[in-house]
């Protein structure tokens, strides 16, 4: 199992630092407890889940069906985990930040779990400042990947399981067009407009 721990003062979170544990995707199968809670935000309800190492899932769950589907997906992704409805302090902090109610400086723990390539892409997402966007091609260039890897980068961006905090919504198409956001283009536009203020 590959694990790395690093702290970043991500400029996109108004000086909110993250303490990030990054591990290979097989680690999800070893998690024995997953704490989750549902929170309202101006952009829709969010379902946040944490392992013992930090927030590992943050998704928009605007309907009861979406909420239930996410819980089922968590059970499949974390087969050893007992799902516990439990509002942890980091859940409240994340929801308050997304709602624009705090600009906390306490390190927010994130637990990213993916392939080496996905982890590289997600770490790069953390560097995109609030109010800014980048393209898939520019992200590939920043990662010093060969020409033509934009689609692979896009696929990794699309697999991000920590919405907003790992800001996949800040990546746009080559002509600046809003593309590919699993929670809908209108929500992506709302997030970008809120951050531009």
Secondary structure, DSSP 8 states (H G I E B T S, - for coil): --EEEEEEE-GGGTT-EEEEEEE-GGGGGG--EEEEEEE--TT--EEEEEETTEEEEEEE--SHHHHHHHHHHHHHHTTT-EEEE---HHHHHHHHHHTTS----S-EEEEEE--HHHHHHHHHHTTS-TT--EEHHHHHHHTT--TT-HHHHHHHHHT--BTTTS-GGGEE-TTS-----TT-HHHHHHHHHHHH-
